[in-house]
């Protein structure tokens, strides 16, 4: 039994030393350098994706702003027209005066 145990321990030690020899410090450093480069590339890609998303949001915000401006202009025209016609509740956009309700 002792002979088998010693033989197994010797074989395990040989396998471990072969494994350690196969993965030299240079290979470990090379692997680490590749991992760092991959992390840098991932960070760059994420930053670029963020810029693309932000530019899309900017374009959407401008479209909303333009649309809202167009709606505001149309509403202002409608209120000016209604106030000029004396429609109760309308607000003259130039004076900010509301047309009084008829009693």
N, CA, C and O atoms as a GROMACS GRO file, in nm:
protein
  412
    1UNK      N    1   0.082  -0.118   0.000
    1UNK     CA    2   0.000   0.000   0.000
    1UNK      C    3   0.087   0.125   0.000
    1UNK      O    4   0.055   0.222  -0.068
    2UNK      N    5   0.193   0.123   0.073
    2UNK     CA    6   0.284   0.237   0.080
    2UNK      C    7   0.352   0.259  -0.055
    2UNK      O    8   0.376   0.373  -0.095
    3UNK      N    9   0.383   0.152  -0.123
    3UNK     CA   10   0.448   0.162  -0.253
    3UNK      C   11   0.352   0.228  -0.352
    3UNK      O   12   0.394   0.315  -0.429
    4UNK      N   13   0.227   0.189  -0.353
    4UNK     CA   14   0.128   0.249  -0.444
    4UNK      C   15   0.110   0.397  -0.414
    4UNK      O   16   0.103   0.477  -0.507
    5UNK      N   17   0.104   0.435  -0.290
    5UNK     CA   18   0.086   0.574  -0.250
    5UNK      C   19   0.204   0.656  -0.297
    5UNK      O   20   0.187   0.766  -0.349
    6UNK      N   21   0.327   0.602  -0.277
    6UNK     CA   22   0.446   0.675  -0.319
    6UNK      C   23   0.448   0.690  -0.471
    6UNK      O   24   0.488   0.795  -0.522
    7UNK      N   25   0.408   0.588  -0.542
    7UNK     CA   26   0.406   0.595  -0.688
    7UNK      C   27   0.303   0.697  -0.736
    7UNK      O   28   0.330   0.773  -0.829
    8UNK      N   29   0.186   0.699  -0.671
    8UNK     CA   30   0.083   0.796  -0.708
    8UNK      C   31   0.128   0.939  -0.679
    8UNK      O   32   0.104   1.030  -0.759
    9UNK      N   33   0.194   0.958  -0.565
    9UNK     CA   34   0.244   1.092  -0.531
    9UNK      C   35   0.351   1.136  -0.631
    9UNK      O   36   0.355   1.253  -0.669
   10UNK      N   37   0.437   1.045  -0.672
   10UNK     CA   38   0.542   1.077  -0.768
   10UNK      C   39   0.480   1.112  -0.903
   10UNK      O   40   0.525   1.206  -0.970
   11UNK      N   41   0.380   1.038  -0.943
   11UNK     CA   42   0.314   1.066  -1.070
   11UNK      C   43   0.243   1.201  -1.066
   11UNK      O   44   0.248   1.277  -1.162
   12UNK      N   45   0.177   1.231  -0.954
   12UNK     CA   46   0.107   1.359  -0.939
   12UNK      C   47   0.207   1.474  -0.943
   12UNK      O   48   0.180   1.576  -1.005
   13UNK      N   49   0.320   1.458  -0.878
   13UNK     CA   50   0.423   1.561  -0.879
   13UNK      C   51   0.476   1.583  -1.019
   13UNK      O   52   0.502   1.696  -1.058
   14UNK      N   53   0.493   1.475  -1.095
   14UNK     CA   54   0.543   1.485  -1.232
   14UNK      C   55   0.442   1.560  -1.320
   14UNK      O   56   0.480   1.645  -1.401
   15UNK      N   57   0.315   1.530  -1.303
   15UNK     CA   58   0.210   1.597  -1.382
   15UNK      C   59   0.207   1.745  -1.348
   15UNK      O   60   0.196   1.830  -1.438
   16UNK      N   61   0.215   1.777  -1.220
   16UNK     CA   62   0.213   1.918  -1.179
   16UNK      C   63   0.332   1.994  -1.232
   16UNK      O   64   0.318   2.108  -1.277
   17UNK      N   65   0.450   1.933  -1.229
   17UNK     CA   66   0.569   2.002  -1.278
   17UNK      C   67   0.563   2.019  -1.430
   17UNK      O   68   0.609   2.120  -1.482
   18UNK      N   69   0.507   1.922  -1.500
   18UNK     CA   70   0.490   1.936  -1.645
   18UNK      C   71   0.391   2.048  -1.676
   18UNK      O   72   0.412   2.127  -1.768
   19UNK      N   73   0.285   2.055  -1.599
   19UNK     CA   74   0.186   2.161  -1.619
   19UNK      C   75   0.245   2.298  -1.592
   19UNK      O   76   0.220   2.393  -1.667
   20UNK      N   77   0.324   2.307  -1.487
   20UNK     CA   78   0.387   2.435  -1.454
   20UNK      C   79   0.487   2.474  -1.560
   20UNK      O   80   0.499   2.592  -1.595
   21UNK      N   81   0.560   2.377  -1.613
   21UNK     CA   82   0.658   2.405  -1.718
   21UNK      C   83   0.589   2.446  -1.847
   21UNK      O   84   0.641   2.531  -1.920
   22UNK      N   85   0.475   2.388  -1.874
   22UNK     CA   86   0.404   2.420  -1.998
   22UNK      C   87   0.350   2.563  -1.995
   22UNK      O   88   0.337   2.626  -2.100
   23UNK      N   89   0.320   2.614  -1.877
   23UNK     CA   90   0.266   2.750  -1.864
   23UNK      C   91   0.374   2.836  -1.804
   23UNK      O   92   0.374   2.862  -1.683
   24UNK      N   93   0.466   2.881  -1.885
   24UNK     CA   94   0.579   2.960  -1.837
   24UNK      C   95   0.534   3.099  -1.798
   24UNK      O   96   0.421   3.140  -1.826
   25UNK      N   97   0.621   3.170  -1.735
   25UNK     CA   98   0.591   3.307  -1.693
   25UNK      C   99   0.567   3.395  -1.816
   25UNK      O  100   0.481   3.483  -1.814
   26UNK      N  101   0.641   3.371  -1.921
   26UNK     CA  102   0.622   3.448  -2.045
   26UNK      C  103   0.483   3.424  -2.102
   26UNK      O  104   0.417   3.518  -2.148
   27UNK      N  105   0.438   3.298  -2.100
   27UNK     CA  106   0.304   3.268  -2.150
   27UNK      C  107   0.198   3.333  -2.062
   27UNK      O  108   0.097   3.382  -2.112
   28UNK      N  109   0.223   3.332  -1.930
   28UNK     CA  110   0.128   3.396  -1.840
   28UNK      C  111   0.122   3.547  -1.866
   28UNK      O  112   0.014   3.605  -1.868
   29UNK      N  113   0.238   3.609  -1.887
   29UNK     CA  114   0.242   3.752  -1.915
   29UNK      C  115   0.174   3.783  -2.048
   29UNK      O  116   0.104   3.884  -2.061
   30UNK      N  117   0.196   3.696  -2.146
   30UNK     CA  118   0.133   3.714  -2.277
   30UNK      C  119  -0.019   3.706  -2.264
   30UNK      O  120  -0.091   3.786  -2.323
   31UNK      N  121  -0.066   3.608  -2.188
   31UNK     CA  122  -0.209   3.592  -2.166
   31UNK      C  123  -0.266   3.714  -2.093
   31UNK      O  124  -0.374   3.762  -2.126
   32UNK      N  125  -0.191   3.763  -1.996
   32UNK     CA  126  -0.235   3.881  -1.922
   32UNK      C  127  -0.241   4.003  -2.013
   32UNK      O  128  -0.334   4.083  -2.004
   33UNK      N  129  -0.143   4.018  -2.101
   33UNK     CA  130  -0.142   4.130  -2.194
   33UNK      C  131  -0.262   4.123  -2.289
   33UNK      O  132  -0.324   4.224  -2.320
   34UNK      N  133  -0.292   4.002  -2.336
   34UNK     CA  134  -0.409   3.985  -2.422
   34UNK      C  135  -0.538   4.019  -2.347
   34UNK      O  136  -0.629   4.080  -2.403
   35UNK      N  137  -0.546   3.978  -2.221
   35UNK     CA  138  -0.665   4.007  -2.141
   35UNK      C  139  -0.681   4.157  -2.121
   35UNK      O  140  -0.792   4.210  -2.128
   36UNK      N  141  -0.569   4.226  -2.095
   36UNK     CA  142  -0.575   4.371  -2.077
   36UNK      C  143  -0.616   4.441  -2.207
   36UNK      O  144  -0.694   4.536  -2.205
   37UNK      N  145  -0.562   4.394  -2.320
   37UNK     CA  146  -0.598   4.452  -2.449
   37UNK      C  147  -0.746   4.430  -2.478
   37UNK      O  148  -0.814   4.520  -2.529
   38UNK      N  149  -0.796   4.313  -2.445
   38UNK     CA  150  -0.938   4.284  -2.466
   38UNK      C  151  -1.024   4.376  -2.379
   38UNK      O  152  -1.128   4.424  -2.422
   39UNK      N  153  -0.979   4.399  -2.256
   39UNK     CA  154  -1.054   4.489  -2.167
   39UNK      C  155  -1.054   4.631  -2.222
   39UNK      O  156  -1.156   4.699  -2.218
   40UNK      N  157  -0.939   4.675  -2.274
   40UNK     CA  158  -0.931   4.809  -2.333
   40UNK      C  159  -1.023   4.820  -2.454
   40UNK      O  160  -1.093   4.920  -2.471
   41UNK      N  161  -1.023   4.717  -2.539
   41UNK     CA  162  -1.109   4.717  -2.657
   41UNK      C  163  -1.256   4.720  -2.617
   41UNK      O  164  -1.337   4.788  -2.680
   42UNK      N  165  -1.290   4.646  -2.513
   42UNK     CA  166  -1.428   4.644  -2.465
   42UNK      C  167  -1.468   4.782  -2.414
   42UNK      O  168  -1.579   4.829  -2.440
   43UNK      N  169  -1.378   4.847  -2.340
   43UNK     CA  170  -1.407   4.981  -2.288
   43UNK      C  171  -1.424   5.079  -2.404
   43UNK      O  172  -1.514   5.164  -2.400
   44UNK      N  173  -1.338   5.070  -2.506
   44UNK     CA  174  -1.350   5.158  -2.621
   44UNK      C  175  -1.481   5.136  -2.695
   44UNK      O  176  -1.547   5.232  -2.735
   45UNK      N  177  -1.518   5.011  -2.712
   45UNK     CA  178  -1.643   4.979  -2.782
   45UNK      C  179  -1.763   5.030  -2.702
   45UNK      O  180  -1.859   5.081  -2.759
   46UNK      N  181  -1.757   5.016  -2.571
   46UNK     CA  182  -1.867   5.064  -2.487
   46UNK      C  183  -1.877   5.216  -2.495
   46UNK      O  184  -1.987   5.270  -2.500
   47UNK      N  185  -1.763   5.284  -2.496
   47UNK     CA  186  -1.764   5.430  -2.506
   47UNK      C  187  -1.822   5.473  -2.641
   47UNK      O  188  -1.900   5.568  -2.648
   48UNK      N  189  -1.784   5.403  -2.747
   48UNK     CA  190  -1.836   5.436  -2.879
   48UNK      C  191  -1.987   5.411  -2.884
   48UNK      O  192  -2.061   5.492  -2.940
   49UNK      N  193  -2.032   5.301  -2.828
   49UNK     CA  194  -2.175   5.272  -2.825
   49UNK      C  195  -2.249   5.381  -2.748
   49UNK      O  196  -2.358   5.422  -2.788
   50UNK      N  197  -2.190   5.428  -2.640
   50UNK     CA  198  -2.252   5.536  -2.562
   50UNK      C  199  -2.266   5.662  -2.644
   50UNK      O  200  -2.368   5.731  -2.636
   51UNK      N  201  -2.163   5.694  -2.724
   51UNK     CA  202  -2.169   5.813  -2.809
   51UNK      C  203  -2.277   5.799  -2.916
   51UNK      O  204  -2.347   5.895  -2.946
   52UNK      N  205  -2.289   5.680  -2.972
   52UNK     CA  206  -2.392   5.657  -3.074
   52UNK      C  207  -2.530   5.674  -3.014
   52UNK      O  208  -2.618   5.736  -3.074
   53UNK      N  209  -2.550   5.618  -2.895
   53UNK     CA  210  -2.679   5.630  -2.828
   53UNK      C  211  -2.709   5.776  -2.795
   53UNK      O  212  -2.820   5.824  -2.814
   54UNK      N  213  -2.607   5.846  -2.745
   54UNK     CA  214  -2.626   5.987  -2.708
   54UNK      C  215  -2.659   6.072  -2.831
   54UNK      O  216  -2.745   6.160  -2.824
   55UNK      N  217  -2.592   6.046  -2.943
   55UNK     CA  218  -2.622   6.125  -3.063
   55UNK      C  219  -2.763   6.096  -3.113
   55UNK      O  220  -2.831   6.187  -3.162
   56UNK      N  221  -2.808   5.972  -3.101
   56UNK     CA  222  -2.945   5.939  -3.139
   56UNK      C  223  -3.046   6.009  -3.049
   56UNK      O  224  -3.149   6.058  -3.096
   57UNK      N  225  -3.015   6.014  -2.920
   57UNK     CA  226  -3.104   6.083  -2.825
   57UNK      C  227  -3.108   6.232  -2.856
   57UNK      O  228  -3.213   6.295  -2.845
   58UNK      N  229  -2.993   6.287  -2.893
   58UNK     CA  230  -2.987   6.429  -2.927
   58UNK      C  231  -3.075   6.459  -3.048
   58UNK      O  232  -3.148   6.558  -3.049
   59UNK      N  233  -3.067   6.374  -3.150
   59UNK     CA  234  -3.150   6.394  -3.269
   59UNK      C  235  -3.298   6.382  -3.235
   59UNK      O  236  -3.380   6.459  -3.285
   60UNK      N  237  -3.332   6.286  -3.150
   60UNK     CA  238  -3.472   6.270  -3.109
   60UNK      C  239  -3.520   6.391  -3.031
   60UNK      O  240  -3.631   6.438  -3.051
   61UNK      N  241  -3.435   6.442  -2.942
   61UNK     CA  242  -3.473   6.560  -2.863
   61UNK      C  243  -3.494   6.681  -2.953
   61UNK      O  244  -3.587   6.759  -2.932
   62UNK      N  245  -3.407   6.696  -3.052
   62UNK     CA  246  -3.426   6.808  -3.146
   62UNK      C  247  -3.556   6.794  -3.224
   62UNK      O  248  -3.626   6.893  -3.248
   63UNK      N  249  -3.589   6.672  -3.264
   63UNK     CA  250  -3.714   6.650  -3.337
   63UNK      C  251  -3.834   6.683  -3.249
   63UNK      O  252  -3.930   6.745  -3.295
   64UNK      N  253  -3.828   6.643  -3.122
   64UNK     CA  254  -3.937   6.673  -3.029
   64UNK      C  255  -3.947   6.824  -3.008
   64UNK      O  256  -4.056   6.880  -3.007
   65UNK      N  257  -3.831   6.888  -2.992
   65UNK     CA  258  -3.830   7.031  -2.972
   65UNK      C  259  -3.889   7.104  -3.093
   65UNK      O  260  -3.968   7.198  -3.077
   66UNK      N  261  -3.851   7.063  -3.211
   66UNK     CA  262  -3.905   7.124  -3.333
   66UNK      C  263  -4.055   7.100  -3.342
   66UNK      O  264  -4.132   7.191  -3.374
   67UNK      N  265  -4.097   6.976  -3.315
   67UNK     CA  266  -4.240   6.944  -3.319
   67UNK      C  267  -4.318   7.024  -3.216
   67UNK      O  268  -4.426   7.074  -3.246
   68UNK      N  269  -4.263   7.036  -3.095
   68UNK     CA  270  -4.330   7.111  -2.990
   68UNK      C  271  -4.339   7.258  -3.027
   68UNK      O  272  -4.439   7.325  -3.001
   69UNK      N  273  -4.232   7.309  -3.089
   69UNK     CA  274  -4.234   7.449  -3.134
   69UNK      C  275  -4.340   7.472  -3.238
   69UNK      O  276  -4.409   7.574  -3.236
   70UNK      N  277  -4.354   7.378  -3.330
   70UNK     CA  278  -4.456   7.389  -3.435
   70UNK      C  279  -4.596   7.386  -3.374
   70UNK      O  280  -4.684   7.463  -3.415
   71UNK      N  281  -4.616   7.298  -3.277
   71UNK     CA  282  -4.747   7.288  -3.210
   71UNK      C  283  -4.775   7.417  -3.134
   71UNK      O  284  -4.887   7.469  -3.138
   72UNK      N  285  -4.674   7.470  -3.064
   72UNK     CA  286  -4.692   7.594  -2.988
   72UNK      C  287  -4.728   7.709  -3.082
   72UNK      O  288  -4.815   7.791  -3.051
   73UNK      N  289  -4.660   7.715  -3.196
   73UNK     CA  290  -4.691   7.820  -3.293
   73UNK      C  291  -4.836   7.810  -3.342
   73UNK      O  292  -4.906   7.911  -3.353
   74UNK      N  293  -4.879   7.688  -3.371
   74UNK     CA  294  -5.015   7.668  -3.420
   74UNK      C  295  -5.118   7.704  -3.311
   74UNK      O  296  -5.219   7.768  -3.339
   75UNK      N  297  -5.091   7.662  -3.188
   75UNK     CA  298  -5.183   7.696  -3.078
   75UNK      C  299  -5.190   7.847  -3.056
   75UNK      O  300  -5.296   7.902  -3.030
   76UNK      N  301  -5.075   7.912  -3.066
   76UNK     CA  302  -5.072   8.056  -3.049
   76UNK      C  303  -5.153   8.126  -3.158
   76UNK      O  304  -5.227   8.221  -3.131
   77UNK      N  305  -5.139   8.078  -3.280
   77UNK     CA  306  -5.219   8.135  -3.391
   77UNK      C  307  -5.367   8.114  -3.365
   77UNK      O  308  -5.447   8.206  -3.385
   78UNK      N  309  -5.405   7.993  -3.322
   78UNK     CA  310  -5.546   7.963  -3.293
   78UNK      C  311  -5.600   8.053  -3.183
   78UNK      O  312  -5.712   8.103  -3.193
   79UNK      N  313  -5.521   8.076  -3.077
   79UNK     CA  314  -5.566   8.160  -2.967
   79UNK      C  315  -5.576   8.306  -3.010
   79UNK      O  316  -5.670   8.376  -2.971
   80UNK      N  317  -5.481   8.352  -3.091
   80UNK     CA  318  -5.487   8.491  -3.140
   80UNK      C  319  -5.613   8.512  -3.224
   80UNK      O  320  -5.681   8.613  -3.212
   81UNK      N  321  -5.642   8.414  -3.308
   81UNK     CA  322  -5.761   8.422  -3.393
   81UNK      C  323  -5.889   8.419  -3.309
   81UNK      O  324  -5.981   8.497  -3.332
   82UNK      N  325  -5.894   8.329  -3.212
   82UNK     CA  326  -6.012   8.317  -3.126
   82UNK      C  327  -6.031   8.443  -3.043
   82UNK      O  328  -6.144   8.489  -3.024
   83UNK      N  329  -5.921   8.499  -2.992
   83UNK     CA  330  -5.930   8.622  -2.913
   83UNK      C  331  -5.977   8.738  -3.000
   83UNK      O  332  -6.057   8.821  -2.956
   84UNK      N  333  -5.928   8.743  -3.123
   84UNK     CA  334  -5.969   8.850  -3.215
   84UNK      C  335  -6.117   8.840  -3.248
   84UNK      O  336  -6.184   8.941  -3.272
   85UNK      N  337  -6.168   8.717  -3.249
   85UNK     CA  338  -6.310   8.696  -3.276
   85UNK      C  339  -6.394   8.716  -3.150
   85UNK      O  340  -6.517   8.713  -3.156
   86UNK      N  341  -6.327   8.737  -3.036
   86UNK     CA  342  -6.398   8.761  -2.911
   86UNK      C  343  -6.455   8.635  -2.847
   86UNK      O  344  -6.550   8.643  -2.770
   87UNK      N  345  -6.398   8.520  -2.878
   87UNK     CA  346  -6.448   8.395  -2.820
   87UNK      C  347  -6.409   8.389  -2.672
   87UNK      O  348  -6.292   8.400  -2.637
   88UNK      N  349  -6.511   8.371  -2.584
   88UNK     CA  350  -6.485   8.366  -2.440
   88UNK      C  351  -6.385   8.255  -2.405
   88UNK      O  352  -6.394   8.142  -2.455
   89UNK      N  353  -6.290   8.289  -2.318
   89UNK     CA  354  -6.190   8.193  -2.270
   89UNK      C  355  -6.062   8.195  -2.350
   89UNK      O  356  -5.959   8.145  -2.302
   90UNK      N  357  -6.064   8.251  -2.470
   90UNK     CA  358  -5.942   8.259  -2.551
   90UNK      C  359  -5.846   8.361  -2.489
   90UNK      O  360  -5.888   8.455  -2.422
   91UNK      N  361  -5.718   8.341  -2.512
   91UNK     CA  362  -5.616   8.432  -2.460
   91UNK      C  363  -5.542   8.494  -2.577
   91UNK      O  364  -5.495   8.426  -2.668
   92UNK      N  365  -5.534   8.628  -2.573
   92UNK     CA  366  -5.458   8.699  -2.674
   92UNK      C  367  -5.310   8.679  -2.641
   92UNK      O  368  -5.265   8.727  -2.537
   93UNK      N  369  -5.231   8.611  -2.727
   93UNK     CA  370  -5.091   8.582  -2.696
   93UNK      C  371  -5.005   8.708  -2.687
   93UNK      O  372  -4.900   8.707  -2.621
   94UNK      N  373  -5.047   8.816  -2.752
   94UNK     CA  374  -4.967   8.940  -2.747
   94UNK      C  375  -4.982   9.014  -2.615
   94UNK      O  376  -4.888   9.079  -2.569
   95UNK      N  377  -5.100   9.006  -2.554
   95UNK     CA  378  -5.127   9.079  -2.430
   95UNK      C  379  -5.143   8.987  -2.309
   95UNK      O  380  -5.143   9.034  -2.195
   96UNK      N  381  -5.156   8.860  -2.332
   96UNK     CA  382  -5.182   8.760  -2.229
   96UNK      C  383  -5.314   8.787  -2.156
   96UNK      O  384  -5.331   8.749  -2.040
   97UNK      N  385  -5.407   8.854  -2.225
   97UNK     CA  386  -5.538   8.885  -2.168
   97UNK      C  387  -5.639   8.782  -2.217
   97UNK      O  388  -5.645   8.749  -2.335
   98UNK      N  389  -5.719   8.732  -2.121
   98UNK     CA  390  -5.822   8.635  -2.154
   98UNK      C  391  -5.950   8.708  -2.192
   98UNK      O  392  -5.988   8.807  -2.128
   99UNK      N  393  -6.016   8.659  -2.295
   99UNK     CA  394  -6.147   8.714  -2.335
   99UNK      C  395  -6.246   8.669  -2.227
   99UNK      O  396  -6.261   8.550  -2.201
  100UNK      N  397  -6.314   8.767  -2.165
  100UNK     CA  398  -6.406   8.729  -2.056
  100UNK      C  399  -6.525   8.648  -2.105
  100UNK      O  400  -6.570   8.660  -2.218
  101UNK      N  401  -6.572   8.567  -2.013
  101UNK     CA  402  -6.692   8.486  -2.042
  101UNK      C  403  -6.812   8.578  -2.044
  101UNK      O  404  -6.817   8.676  -1.970
  102UNK      N  405  -6.907   8.546  -2.128
  102UNK     CA  406  -7.030   8.625  -2.133
  102UNK      C  407  -7.121   8.583  -2.020
  102UNK      O  408  -7.143   8.464  -1.997
  103UNK      N  409  -7.174   8.682  -1.949
  103UNK     CA  410  -7.264   8.652  -1.836
  103UNK      C  411  -7.407   8.664  -1.876
  103UNK      O  412  -7.496   8.643  -1.794
   0.00000   0.00000   0.00000
